[in-house]
Amino acid sequence: MARILHAGDVSSQAVLDELAQVAPVDVARGNRDWFLRGRPGWVSFIELGGVRVALMHGHGSWARYLIDKWFYTMQGYRFERYRSLMLREGQDARVIVFGHTHRRENVWIDGHLLFNPGSAAIRSRQGGDPSWGLLSIFTDGTVEGDIFELKGYQLKRGRWVAK
């Protein structure tokens, strides 16, 4: 069964409404999501194919967000700063989906898949086109994450169009 997991920074209810036409949507509240209807939580847990999944934006508390902004300005991006937060907030989830950094991550750490598909709305800070991710959960409990670039398209006035 297909499901869309949005890791926050939706910024517009219209995005969720459009995604819901494709498949059911679960969303985490991001630091840019002030006006979302129902104000989703910072972290939610879902069971998908017998696998516990944590869905979060990943910026932590507002104090942590501000401290991280300072470190990011001074030192740049370092995944290590987020890893402990993801594992702590994700608790016993086997898969932790997050989005705050908008940087692609698809890494297994201590039996947890930390998965950030990047951003479908902006070019990757790592270089390359915007991206999206696919989680595959198999009947035997195996989990695989894949990240794909949106090649050949660009965002114009809130819509994806061919280049």
Phi and psi in radians as a Rosetta constraint file:
Dihedral C 1 N 2 CA 2 C 2 CIRCULARHARMONIC -1.376 0.35
Dihedral N 2 CA 2 C 2 N 3 CIRCULARHARMONIC 2.536 0.35
Dihedral C 2 N 3 CA 3 C 3 CIRCULARHARMONIC -2.631 0.35
Dihedral N 3 CA 3 C 3 N 4 CIRCULARHARMONIC 2.506 0.35
Dihedral C 3 N 4 CA 4 C 4 CIRCULARHARMONIC -1.833 0.35
Dihedral N 4 CA 4 C 4 N 5 CIRCULARHARMONIC 2.207 0.35
Dihedral C 4 N 5 CA 5 C 5 CIRCULARHARMONIC -1.918 0.35
Dihedral N 5 CA 5 C 5 N 6 CIRCULARHARMONIC 2.059 0.35
Dihedral C 5 N 6 CA 6 C 6 CIRCULARHARMONIC -1.906 0.35
Dihedral N 6 CA 6 C 6 N 7 CIRCULARHARMONIC 2.118 0.35
Dihedral C 6 N 7 CA 7 C 7 CIRCULARHARMONIC -1.581 0.35
Dihedral N 7 CA 7 C 7 N 8 CIRCULARHARMONIC 0.469 0.35
Dihedral C 7 N 8 CA 8 C 8 CIRCULARHARMONIC 1.689 0.35
Dihedral N 8 CA 8 C 8 N 9 CIRCULARHARMONIC 3.048 0.35
Dihedral C 8 N 9 CA 9 C 9 CIRCULARHARMONIC 1.082 0.35
Dihedral N 9 CA 9 C 9 N 10 CIRCULARHARMONIC 0.792 0.35
Dihedral C 9 N 10 CA 10 C 10 CIRCULARHARMONIC -1.210 0.35
Dihedral N 10 CA 10 C 10 N 11 CIRCULARHARMONIC -0.784 0.35
Dihedral C 10 N 11 CA 11 C 11 CIRCULARHARMONIC 1.221 0.35
Dihedral N 11 CA 11 C 11 N 12 CIRCULARHARMONIC -0.244 0.35
Dihedral C 11 N 12 CA 12 C 12 CIRCULARHARMONIC -2.680 0.35
Dihedral N 12 CA 12 C 12 N 13 CIRCULARHARMONIC 2.281 0.35
Dihedral C 12 N 13 CA 13 C 13 CIRCULARHARMONIC -1.052 0.35
Dihedral N 13 CA 13 C 13 N 14 CIRCULARHARMONIC -0.507 0.35
Dihedral C 13 N 14 CA 14 C 14 CIRCULARHARMONIC -1.045 0.35
Dihedral N 14 CA 14 C 14 N 15 CIRCULARHARMONIC -0.576 0.35
Dihedral C 14 N 15 CA 15 C 15 CIRCULARHARMONIC -1.085 0.35
Dihedral N 15 CA 15 C 15 N 16 CIRCULARHARMONIC -0.830 0.35
Dihedral C 15 N 16 CA 16 C 16 CIRCULARHARMONIC -1.148 0.35
Dihedral N 16 CA 16 C 16 N 17 CIRCULARHARMONIC -0.679 0.35
Dihedral C 16 N 17 CA 17 C 17 CIRCULARHARMONIC -1.078 0.35
Dihedral N 17 CA 17 C 17 N 18 CIRCULARHARMONIC -0.725 0.35
Dihedral C 17 N 18 CA 18 C 18 CIRCULARHARMONIC -1.208 0.35
Dihedral N 18 CA 18 C 18 N 19 CIRCULARHARMONIC -0.741 0.35
Dihedral C 18 N 19 CA 19 C 19 CIRCULARHARMONIC -1.091 0.35
Dihedral N 19 CA 19 C 19 N 20 CIRCULARHARMONIC -0.626 0.35
Dihedral C 19 N 20 CA 20 C 20 CIRCULARHARMONIC -1.129 0.35
Dihedral N 20 CA 20 C 20 N 21 CIRCULARHARMONIC -0.311 0.35
Dihedral C 20 N 21 CA 21 C 21 CIRCULARHARMONIC -1.292 0.35
Dihedral N 21 CA 21 C 21 N 22 CIRCULARHARMONIC -0.304 0.35
Dihedral C 21 N 22 CA 22 C 22 CIRCULARHARMONIC -1.644 0.35
Dihedral N 22 CA 22 C 22 N 23 CIRCULARHARMONIC -0.807 0.35
Dihedral C 22 N 23 CA 23 C 23 CIRCULARHARMONIC -2.864 0.35
Dihedral N 23 CA 23 C 23 N 24 CIRCULARHARMONIC 2.859 0.35
Dihedral C 23 N 24 CA 24 C 24 CIRCULARHARMONIC -1.002 0.35
Dihedral N 24 CA 24 C 24 N 25 CIRCULARHARMONIC 2.509 0.35
Dihedral C 24 N 25 CA 25 C 25 CIRCULARHARMONIC -2.080 0.35
Dihedral N 25 CA 25 C 25 N 26 CIRCULARHARMONIC 2.305 0.35
Dihedral C 25 N 26 CA 26 C 26 CIRCULARHARMONIC -1.953 0.35
Dihedral N 26 CA 26 C 26 N 27 CIRCULARHARMONIC 2.447 0.35
Dihedral C 26 N 27 CA 27 C 27 CIRCULARHARMONIC -2.399 0.35
Dihedral N 27 CA 27 C 27 N 28 CIRCULARHARMONIC 2.495 0.35
Dihedral C 27 N 28 CA 28 C 28 CIRCULARHARMONIC -1.784 0.35
Dihedral N 28 CA 28 C 28 N 29 CIRCULARHARMONIC 2.595 0.35
Dihedral C 28 N 29 CA 29 C 29 CIRCULARHARMONIC -1.423 0.35
Dihedral N 29 CA 29 C 29 N 30 CIRCULARHARMONIC 2.197 0.35
Dihedral C 29 N 30 CA 30 C 30 CIRCULARHARMONIC -1.757 0.35
Dihedral N 30 CA 30 C 30 N 31 CIRCULARHARMONIC 3.040 0.35
Dihedral C 30 N 31 CA 31 C 31 CIRCULARHARMONIC -1.217 0.35
Dihedral N 31 CA 31 C 31 N 32 CIRCULARHARMONIC -0.152 0.35
Dihedral C 31 N 32 CA 32 C 32 CIRCULARHARMONIC -1.864 0.35
Dihedral N 32 CA 32 C 32 N 33 CIRCULARHARMONIC 0.189 0.35
Dihedral C 32 N 33 CA 33 C 33 CIRCULARHARMONIC -1.838 0.35
Dihedral N 33 CA 33 C 33 N 34 CIRCULARHARMONIC 1.003 0.35
Dihedral C 33 N 34 CA 34 C 34 CIRCULARHARMONIC -1.239 0.35
Dihedral N 34 CA 34 C 34 N 35 CIRCULARHARMONIC -0.540 0.35
Dihedral C 34 N 35 CA 35 C 35 CIRCULARHARMONIC -1.894 0.35
Dihedral N 35 CA 35 C 35 N 36 CIRCULARHARMONIC 0.246 0.35
Dihedral C 35 N 36 CA 36 C 36 CIRCULARHARMONIC -1.223 0.35
Dihedral N 36 CA 36 C 36 N 37 CIRCULARHARMONIC 2.384 0.35
Dihedral C 36 N 37 CA 37 C 37 CIRCULARHARMONIC -1.104 0.35
Dihedral N 37 CA 37 C 37 N 38 CIRCULARHARMONIC 2.435 0.35
Dihedral C 37 N 38 CA 38 C 38 CIRCULARHARMONIC 1.334 0.35
Dihedral N 38 CA 38 C 38 N 39 CIRCULARHARMONIC -0.137 0.35
Dihedral C 38 N 39 CA 39 C 39 CIRCULARHARMONIC 0.624 0.35
Dihedral N 39 CA 39 C 39 N 40 CIRCULARHARMONIC 1.400 0.35
Dihedral C 39 N 40 CA 40 C 40 CIRCULARHARMONIC -1.018 0.35
Dihedral N 40 CA 40 C 40 N 41 CIRCULARHARMONIC 2.837 0.35
Dihedral C 40 N 41 CA 41 C 41 CIRCULARHARMONIC -1.338 0.35
Dihedral N 41 CA 41 C 41 N 42 CIRCULARHARMONIC 2.938 0.35
Dihedral C 41 N 42 CA 42 C 42 CIRCULARHARMONIC -1.236 0.35
Dihedral N 42 CA 42 C 42 N 43 CIRCULARHARMONIC -0.582 0.35
Dihedral C 42 N 43 CA 43 C 43 CIRCULARHARMONIC -2.435 0.35
Dihedral N 43 CA 43 C 43 N 44 CIRCULARHARMONIC 2.335 0.35
Dihedral C 43 N 44 CA 44 C 44 CIRCULARHARMONIC -2.340 0.35
Dihedral N 44 CA 44 C 44 N 45 CIRCULARHARMONIC 2.746 0.35
Dihedral C 44 N 45 CA 45 C 45 CIRCULARHARMONIC -2.095 0.35
Dihedral N 45 CA 45 C 45 N 46 CIRCULARHARMONIC 2.351 0.35
Dihedral C 45 N 46 CA 46 C 46 CIRCULARHARMONIC -2.320 0.35
Dihedral N 46 CA 46 C 46 N 47 CIRCULARHARMONIC 2.617 0.35
Dihedral C 46 N 47 CA 47 C 47 CIRCULARHARMONIC -1.803 0.35
Dihedral N 47 CA 47 C 47 N 48 CIRCULARHARMONIC 2.086 0.35
Dihedral C 47 N 48 CA 48 C 48 CIRCULARHARMONIC -2.180 0.35
Dihedral N 48 CA 48 C 48 N 49 CIRCULARHARMONIC 2.025 0.35
Dihedral C 48 N 49 CA 49 C 49 CIRCULARHARMONIC 0.989 0.35
Dihedral N 49 CA 49 C 49 N 50 CIRCULARHARMONIC 0.590 0.35
Dihedral C 49 N 50 CA 50 C 50 CIRCULARHARMONIC 1.417 0.35
Dihedral N 50 CA 50 C 50 N 51 CIRCULARHARMONIC 0.101 0.35
Dihedral C 50 N 51 CA 51 C 51 CIRCULARHARMONIC -1.942 0.35
Dihedral N 51 CA 51 C 51 N 52 CIRCULARHARMONIC 2.264 0.35
Dihedral C 51 N 52 CA 52 C 52 CIRCULARHARMONIC -1.384 0.35
Dihedral N 52 CA 52 C 52 N 53 CIRCULARHARMONIC 2.189 0.35
Dihedral C 52 N 53 CA 53 C 53 CIRCULARHARMONIC -2.108 0.35
Dihedral N 53 CA 53 C 53 N 54 CIRCULARHARMONIC 2.279 0.35
Dihedral C 53 N 54 CA 54 C 54 CIRCULARHARMONIC -1.719 0.35
Dihedral N 54 CA 54 C 54 N 55 CIRCULARHARMONIC 2.266 0.35
Dihedral C 54 N 55 CA 55 C 55 CIRCULARHARMONIC -2.013 0.35
Dihedral N 55 CA 55 C 55 N 56 CIRCULARHARMONIC 2.110 0.35
Dihedral C 55 N 56 CA 56 C 56 CIRCULARHARMONIC -2.598 0.35
Dihedral N 56 CA 56 C 56 N 57 CIRCULARHARMONIC 2.838 0.35
Dihedral C 56 N 57 CA 57 C 57 CIRCULARHARMONIC -1.400 0.35
Dihedral N 57 CA 57 C 57 N 58 CIRCULARHARMONIC -0.846 0.35
Dihedral C 57 N 58 CA 58 C 58 CIRCULARHARMONIC 1.860 0.35
Dihedral N 58 CA 58 C 58 N 59 CIRCULARHARMONIC 0.254 0.35
Dihedral C 58 N 59 CA 59 C 59 CIRCULARHARMONIC -1.661 0.35
Dihedral N 59 CA 59 C 59 N 60 CIRCULARHARMONIC -0.117 0.35
Dihedral C 59 N 60 CA 60 C 60 CIRCULARHARMONIC 1.251 0.35
Dihedral N 60 CA 60 C 60 N 61 CIRCULARHARMONIC -2.665 0.35
Dihedral C 60 N 61 CA 61 C 61 CIRCULARHARMONIC -1.258 0.35
Dihedral N 61 CA 61 C 61 N 62 CIRCULARHARMONIC 2.920 0.35
Dihedral C 61 N 62 CA 62 C 62 CIRCULARHARMONIC -1.127 0.35
Dihedral N 62 CA 62 C 62 N 63 CIRCULARHARMONIC -0.618 0.35
Dihedral C 62 N 63 CA 63 C 63 CIRCULARHARMONIC -1.108 0.35
Dihedral N 63 CA 63 C 63 N 64 CIRCULARHARMONIC -0.798 0.35
Dihedral C 63 N 64 CA 64 C 64 CIRCULARHARMONIC -1.095 0.35
Dihedral N 64 CA 64 C 64 N 65 CIRCULARHARMONIC -0.679 0.35
Dihedral C 64 N 65 CA 65 C 65 CIRCULARHARMONIC -1.032 0.35
Dihedral N 65 CA 65 C 65 N 66 CIRCULARHARMONIC -0.809 0.35
Dihedral C 65 N 66 CA 66 C 66 CIRCULARHARMONIC -1.168 0.35
Dihedral N 66 CA 66 C 66 N 67 CIRCULARHARMONIC -0.715 0.35
Dihedral C 66 N 67 CA 67 C 67 CIRCULARHARMONIC -1.101 0.35
Dihedral N 67 CA 67 C 67 N 68 CIRCULARHARMONIC -0.760 0.35
Dihedral C 67 N 68 CA 68 C 68 CIRCULARHARMONIC -1.107 0.35
Dihedral N 68 CA 68 C 68 N 69 CIRCULARHARMONIC -0.650 0.35
Dihedral C 68 N 69 CA 69 C 69 CIRCULARHARMONIC -1.022 0.35
Dihedral N 69 CA 69 C 69 N 70 CIRCULARHARMONIC -0.703 0.35
Dihedral C 69 N 70 CA 70 C 70 CIRCULARHARMONIC -1.131 0.35
Dihedral N 70 CA 70 C 70 N 71 CIRCULARHARMONIC -0.847 0.35
Dihedral C 70 N 71 CA 71 C 71 CIRCULARHARMONIC -1.076 0.35
Dihedral N 71 CA 71 C 71 N 72 CIRCULARHARMONIC -0.699 0.35
Dihedral C 71 N 72 CA 72 C 72 CIRCULARHARMONIC -1.092 0.35
Dihedral N 72 CA 72 C 72 N 73 CIRCULARHARMONIC -0.740 0.35
Dihedral C 72 N 73 CA 73 C 73 CIRCULARHARMONIC -1.110 0.35
Dihedral N 73 CA 73 C 73 N 74 CIRCULARHARMONIC -0.687 0.35
Dihedral C 73 N 74 CA 74 C 74 CIRCULARHARMONIC -1.444 0.35
Dihedral N 74 CA 74 C 74 N 75 CIRCULARHARMONIC -0.639 0.35
Dihedral C 74 N 75 CA 75 C 75 CIRCULARHARMONIC -2.105 0.35
Dihedral N 75 CA 75 C 75 N 76 CIRCULARHARMONIC -0.174 0.35
Dihedral C 75 N 76 CA 76 C 76 CIRCULARHARMONIC 1.421 0.35
Dihedral N 76 CA 76 C 76 N 77 CIRCULARHARMONIC -3.010 0.35
Dihedral C 76 N 77 CA 77 C 77 CIRCULARHARMONIC -1.299 0.35
Dihedral N 77 CA 77 C 77 N 78 CIRCULARHARMONIC 2.338 0.35
Dihedral C 77 N 78 CA 78 C 78 CIRCULARHARMONIC -2.479 0.35
Dihedral N 78 CA 78 C 78 N 79 CIRCULARHARMONIC 1.960 0.35
Dihedral C 78 N 79 CA 79 C 79 CIRCULARHARMONIC -0.985 0.35
Dihedral N 79 CA 79 C 79 N 80 CIRCULARHARMONIC -0.566 0.35
Dihedral C 79 N 80 CA 80 C 80 CIRCULARHARMONIC -0.974 0.35
Dihedral N 80 CA 80 C 80 N 81 CIRCULARHARMONIC -0.549 0.35
Dihedral C 80 N 81 CA 81 C 81 CIRCULARHARMONIC -1.160 0.35
Dihedral N 81 CA 81 C 81 N 82 CIRCULARHARMONIC -0.438 0.35
Dihedral C 81 N 82 CA 82 C 82 CIRCULARHARMONIC -1.726 0.35
Dihedral N 82 CA 82 C 82 N 83 CIRCULARHARMONIC -0.491 0.35
Dihedral C 82 N 83 CA 83 C 83 CIRCULARHARMONIC -0.932 0.35
Dihedral N 83 CA 83 C 83 N 84 CIRCULARHARMONIC -0.862 0.35
Dihedral C 83 N 84 CA 84 C 84 CIRCULARHARMONIC -1.147 0.35
Dihedral N 84 CA 84 C 84 N 85 CIRCULARHARMONIC -0.655 0.35
Dihedral C 84 N 85 CA 85 C 85 CIRCULARHARMONIC -1.105 0.35
Dihedral N 85 CA 85 C 85 N 86 CIRCULARHARMONIC -0.791 0.35
Dihedral C 85 N 86 CA 86 C 86 CIRCULARHARMONIC -1.057 0.35
Dihedral N 86 CA 86 C 86 N 87 CIRCULARHARMONIC -0.815 0.35
Dihedral C 86 N 87 CA 87 C 87 CIRCULARHARMONIC -1.170 0.35
Dihedral N 87 CA 87 C 87 N 88 CIRCULARHARMONIC -0.631 0.35
Dihedral C 87 N 88 CA 88 C 88 CIRCULARHARMONIC -1.239 0.35
Dihedral N 88 CA 88 C 88 N 89 CIRCULARHARMONIC -0.858 0.35
Dihedral C 88 N 89 CA 89 C 89 CIRCULARHARMONIC -1.219 0.35
Dihedral N 89 CA 89 C 89 N 90 CIRCULARHARMONIC -0.549 0.35
Dihedral C 89 N 90 CA 90 C 90 CIRCULARHARMONIC -1.327 0.35
Dihedral N 90 CA 90 C 90 N 91 CIRCULARHARMONIC -0.203 0.35
Dihedral C 90 N 91 CA 91 C 91 CIRCULARHARMONIC 0.800 0.35
Dihedral N 91 CA 91 C 91 N 92 CIRCULARHARMONIC -2.069 0.35
Dihedral C 91 N 92 CA 92 C 92 CIRCULARHARMONIC -1.684 0.35
Dihedral N 92 CA 92 C 92 N 93 CIRCULARHARMONIC 0.320 0.35
Dihedral C 92 N 93 CA 93 C 93 CIRCULARHARMONIC -1.255 0.35
Dihedral N 93 CA 93 C 93 N 94 CIRCULARHARMONIC 2.461 0.35
Dihedral C 93 N 94 CA 94 C 94 CIRCULARHARMONIC -1.400 0.35
Dihedral N 94 CA 94 C 94 N 95 CIRCULARHARMONIC -0.542 0.35
Dihedral C 94 N 95 CA 95 C 95 CIRCULARHARMONIC -2.100 0.35
Dihedral N 95 CA 95 C 95 N 96 CIRCULARHARMONIC 2.301 0.35
Dihedral C 95 N 96 CA 96 C 96 CIRCULARHARMONIC -2.122 0.35
Dihedral N 96 CA 96 C 96 N 97 CIRCULARHARMONIC 1.945 0.35
Dihedral C 96 N 97 CA 97 C 97 CIRCULARHARMONIC -1.742 0.35
Dihedral N 97 CA 97 C 97 N 98 CIRCULARHARMONIC 2.210 0.35
Dihedral C 97 N 98 CA 98 C 98 CIRCULARHARMONIC -2.472 0.35
Dihedral N 98 CA 98 C 98 N 99 CIRCULARHARMONIC 2.927 0.35
Dihedral C 98 N 99 CA 99 C 99 CIRCULARHARMONIC -2.523 0.35
Dihedral N 99 CA 99 C 99 N 100 CIRCULARHARMONIC -0.215 0.35
Dihedral C 99 N 100 CA 100 C 100 CIRCULARHARMONIC -0.833 0.35
Dihedral N 100 CA 100 C 100 N 101 CIRCULARHARMONIC -0.741 0.35
Dihedral C 100 N 101 CA 101 C 101 CIRCULARHARMONIC -1.349 0.35
Dihedral N 101 CA 101 C 101 N 102 CIRCULARHARMONIC -0.309 0.35
Dihedral C 101 N 102 CA 102 C 102 CIRCULARHARMONIC 1.038 0.35
Dihedral N 102 CA 102 C 102 N 103 CIRCULARHARMONIC 0.389 0.35
Dihedral C 102 N 103 CA 103 C 103 CIRCULARHARMONIC -1.941 0.35
Dihedral N 103 CA 103 C 103 N 104 CIRCULARHARMONIC 2.371 0.35
Dihedral C 103 N 104 CA 104 C 104 CIRCULARHARMONIC -1.186 0.35
Dihedral N 104 CA 104 C 104 N 105 CIRCULARHARMONIC 2.229 0.35
Dihedral C 104 N 105 CA 105 C 105 CIRCULARHARMONIC -2.445 0.35
Dihedral N 105 CA 105 C 105 N 106 CIRCULARHARMONIC 2.383 0.35
Dihedral C 105 N 106 CA 106 C 106 CIRCULARHARMONIC -2.640 0.35
Dihedral N 106 CA 106 C 106 N 107 CIRCULARHARMONIC 1.368 0.35
Dihedral C 106 N 107 CA 107 C 107 CIRCULARHARMONIC -2.384 0.35
Dihedral N 107 CA 107 C 107 N 108 CIRCULARHARMONIC 2.425 0.35
Dihedral C 107 N 108 CA 108 C 108 CIRCULARHARMONIC -1.606 0.35
Dihedral N 108 CA 108 C 108 N 109 CIRCULARHARMONIC 2.232 0.35
Dihedral C 108 N 109 CA 109 C 109 CIRCULARHARMONIC -2.333 0.35
Dihedral N 109 CA 109 C 109 N 110 CIRCULARHARMONIC 2.097 0.35
Dihedral C 109 N 110 CA 110 C 110 CIRCULARHARMONIC 0.865 0.35
Dihedral N 110 CA 110 C 110 N 111 CIRCULARHARMONIC 0.747 0.35
Dihedral C 110 N 111 CA 111 C 111 CIRCULARHARMONIC 1.426 0.35
Dihedral N 111 CA 111 C 111 N 112 CIRCULARHARMONIC 0.136 0.35
Dihedral C 111 N 112 CA 112 C 112 CIRCULARHARMONIC -2.042 0.35
Dihedral N 112 CA 112 C 112 N 113 CIRCULARHARMONIC 2.337 0.35
Dihedral C 112 N 113 CA 113 C 113 CIRCULARHARMONIC -1.548 0.35
Dihedral N 113 CA 113 C 113 N 114 CIRCULARHARMONIC 2.034 0.35
Dihedral C 113 N 114 CA 114 C 114 CIRCULARHARMONIC -1.684 0.35
Dihedral N 114 CA 114 C 114 N 115 CIRCULARHARMONIC 2.035 0.35
Dihedral C 114 N 115 CA 115 C 115 CIRCULARHARMONIC -2.262 0.35
Dihedral N 115 CA 115 C 115 N 116 CIRCULARHARMONIC 2.016 0.35
Dihedral C 115 N 116 CA 116 C 116 CIRCULARHARMONIC -2.199 0.35
Dihedral N 116 CA 116 C 116 N 117 CIRCULARHARMONIC 1.969 0.35
Dihedral C 116 N 117 CA 117 C 117 CIRCULARHARMONIC -1.335 0.35
Dihedral N 117 CA 117 C 117 N 118 CIRCULARHARMONIC 0.034 0.35
Dihedral C 117 N 118 CA 118 C 118 CIRCULARHARMONIC 1.543 0.35
Dihedral N 118 CA 118 C 118 N 119 CIRCULARHARMONIC -2.402 0.35
Dihedral C 118 N 119 CA 119 C 119 CIRCULARHARMONIC -2.456 0.35
Dihedral N 119 CA 119 C 119 N 120 CIRCULARHARMONIC 2.317 0.35
Dihedral C 119 N 120 CA 120 C 120 CIRCULARHARMONIC -1.481 0.35
Dihedral N 120 CA 120 C 120 N 121 CIRCULARHARMONIC -0.116 0.35
Dihedral C 120 N 121 CA 121 C 121 CIRCULARHARMONIC -1.801 0.35
Dihedral N 121 CA 121 C 121 N 122 CIRCULARHARMONIC -0.397 0.35
Dihedral C 121 N 122 CA 122 C 122 CIRCULARHARMONIC -2.318 0.35
Dihedral N 122 CA 122 C 122 N 123 CIRCULARHARMONIC 2.729 0.35
Dihedral C 122 N 123 CA 123 C 123 CIRCULARHARMONIC -1.089 0.35
Dihedral N 123 CA 123 C 123 N 124 CIRCULARHARMONIC 2.581 0.35
Dihedral C 123 N 124 CA 124 C 124 CIRCULARHARMONIC -1.158 0.35
Dihedral N 124 CA 124 C 124 N 125 CIRCULARHARMONIC 2.414 0.35
Dihedral C 124 N 125 CA 125 C 125 CIRCULARHARMONIC -1.239 0.35
Dihedral N 125 CA 125 C 125 N 126 CIRCULARHARMONIC -0.242 0.35
Dihedral C 125 N 126 CA 126 C 126 CIRCULARHARMONIC -1.536 0.35
Dihedral N 126 CA 126 C 126 N 127 CIRCULARHARMONIC -0.010 0.35
Dihedral C 126 N 127 CA 127 C 127 CIRCULARHARMONIC 1.680 0.35
Dihedral N 127 CA 127 C 127 N 128 CIRCULARHARMONIC 2.676 0.35
Dihedral C 127 N 128 CA 128 C 128 CIRCULARHARMONIC 1.720 0.35
Dihedral N 128 CA 128 C 128 N 129 CIRCULARHARMONIC 3.048 0.35
Dihedral C 128 N 129 CA 129 C 129 CIRCULARHARMONIC -1.328 0.35
Dihedral N 129 CA 129 C 129 N 130 CIRCULARHARMONIC 2.913 0.35
Dihedral C 129 N 130 CA 130 C 130 CIRCULARHARMONIC -0.951 0.35
Dihedral N 130 CA 130 C 130 N 131 CIRCULARHARMONIC 2.804 0.35
Dihedral C 130 N 131 CA 131 C 131 CIRCULARHARMONIC -2.470 0.35
Dihedral N 131 CA 131 C 131 N 132 CIRCULARHARMONIC 2.917 0.35
Dihedral C 131 N 132 CA 132 C 132 CIRCULARHARMONIC -2.537 0.35
Dihedral N 132 CA 132 C 132 N 133 CIRCULARHARMONIC 2.852 0.35
Dihedral C 132 N 133 CA 133 C 133 CIRCULARHARMONIC -2.166 0.35
Dihedral N 133 CA 133 C 133 N 134 CIRCULARHARMONIC 2.758 0.35
Dihedral C 133 N 134 CA 134 C 134 CIRCULARHARMONIC -2.281 0.35
Dihedral N 134 CA 134 C 134 N 135 CIRCULARHARMONIC 2.133 0.35
Dihedral C 134 N 135 CA 135 C 135 CIRCULARHARMONIC -1.756 0.35
Dihedral N 135 CA 135 C 135 N 136 CIRCULARHARMONIC 2.245 0.35
Dihedral C 135 N 136 CA 136 C 136 CIRCULARHARMONIC -1.961 0.35
Dihedral N 136 CA 136 C 136 N 137 CIRCULARHARMONIC 2.165 0.35
Dihedral C 136 N 137 CA 137 C 137 CIRCULARHARMONIC -2.047 0.35
Dihedral N 137 CA 137 C 137 N 138 CIRCULARHARMONIC 2.035 0.35
Dihedral C 137 N 138 CA 138 C 138 CIRCULARHARMONIC -1.642 0.35
Dihedral N 138 CA 138 C 138 N 139 CIRCULARHARMONIC 2.816 0.35
Dihedral C 138 N 139 CA 139 C 139 CIRCULARHARMONIC -1.057 0.35
Dihedral N 139 CA 139 C 139 N 140 CIRCULARHARMONIC -0.434 0.35
Dihedral C 139 N 140 CA 140 C 140 CIRCULARHARMONIC -1.500 0.35
Dihedral N 140 CA 140 C 140 N 141 CIRCULARHARMONIC 0.095 0.35
Dihedral C 140 N 141 CA 141 C 141 CIRCULARHARMONIC 1.586 0.35
Dihedral N 141 CA 141 C 141 N 142 CIRCULARHARMONIC -0.071 0.35
Dihedral C 141 N 142 CA 142 C 142 CIRCULARHARMONIC -1.157 0.35
Dihedral N 142 CA 142 C 142 N 143 CIRCULARHARMONIC 2.443 0.35
Dihedral C 142 N 143 CA 143 C 143 CIRCULARHARMONIC -2.188 0.35
Dihedral N 143 CA 143 C 143 N 144 CIRCULARHARMONIC 2.349 0.35
Dihedral C 143 N 144 CA 144 C 144 CIRCULARHARMONIC -2.282 0.35
Dihedral N 144 CA 144 C 144 N 145 CIRCULARHARMONIC 2.443 0.35
Dihedral C 144 N 145 CA 145 C 145 CIRCULARHARMONIC -2.041 0.35
Dihedral N 145 CA 145 C 145 N 146 CIRCULARHARMONIC 2.386 0.35
Dihedral C 145 N 146 CA 146 C 146 CIRCULARHARMONIC -2.320 0.35
Dihedral N 146 CA 146 C 146 N 147 CIRCULARHARMONIC 2.528 0.35
Dihedral C 146 N 147 CA 147 C 147 CIRCULARHARMONIC -2.128 0.35
Dihedral N 147 CA 147 C 147 N 148 CIRCULARHARMONIC 2.344 0.35
Dihedral C 147 N 148 CA 148 C 148 CIRCULARHARMONIC -2.193 0.35
Dihedral N 148 CA 148 C 148 N 149 CIRCULARHARMONIC 2.467 0.35
Dihedral C 148 N 149 CA 149 C 149 CIRCULARHARMONIC -1.483 0.35
Dihedral N 149 CA 149 C 149 N 150 CIRCULARHARMONIC 2.592 0.35
Dihedral C 149 N 150 CA 150 C 150 CIRCULARHARMONIC -1.565 0.35
Dihedral N 150 CA 150 C 150 N 151 CIRCULARHARMONIC 1.315 0.35
Dihedral C 150 N 151 CA 151 C 151 CIRCULARHARMONIC -1.324 0.35
Dihedral N 151 CA 151 C 151 N 152 CIRCULARHARMONIC 2.466 0.35
Dihedral C 151 N 152 CA 152 C 152 CIRCULARHARMONIC 1.449 0.35
Dihedral N 152 CA 152 C 152 N 153 CIRCULARHARMONIC 0.113 0.35
Dihedral C 152 N 153 CA 153 C 153 CIRCULARHARMONIC -2.236 0.35
Dihedral N 153 CA 153 C 153 N 154 CIRCULARHARMONIC 2.735 0.35
Dihedral C 153 N 154 CA 154 C 154 CIRCULARHARMONIC -2.465 0.35
Dihedral N 154 CA 154 C 154 N 155 CIRCULARHARMONIC 2.709 0.35
Dihedral C 154 N 155 CA 155 C 155 CIRCULARHARMONIC -1.566 0.35
Dihedral N 155 CA 155 C 155 N 156 CIRCULARHARMONIC 2.086 0.35
Dihedral C 155 N 156 CA 156 C 156 CIRCULARHARMONIC -2.255 0.35
Dihedral N 156 CA 156 C 156 N 157 CIRCULARHARMONIC 2.075 0.35
Dihedral C 156 N 157 CA 157 C 157 CIRCULARHARMONIC 0.904 0.35
Dihedral N 157 CA 157 C 157 N 158 CIRCULARHARMONIC 0.728 0.35
Dihedral C 157 N 158 CA 158 C 158 CIRCULARHARMONIC 1.398 0.35
Dihedral N 158 CA 158 C 158 N 159 CIRCULARHARMONIC 0.167 0.35
Dihedral C 158 N 159 CA 159 C 159 CIRCULARHARMONIC -2.261 0.35
Dihedral N 159 CA 159 C 159 N 160 CIRCULARHARMONIC 2.498 0.35
Dihedral C 159 N 160 CA 160 C 160 CIRCULARHARMONIC -1.423 0.35
Dihedral N 160 CA 160 C 160 N 161 CIRCULARHARMONIC 2.224 0.35
Dihedral C 160 N 161 CA 161 C 161 CIRCULARHARMONIC -2.306 0.35
Dihedral N 161 CA 161 C 161 N 162 CIRCULARHARMONIC 2.681 0.35
Dihedral C 161 N 162 CA 162 C 162 CIRCULARHARMONIC -1.114 0.35
Dihedral N 162 CA 162 C 162 N 163 CIRCULARHARMONIC 2.517 0.35
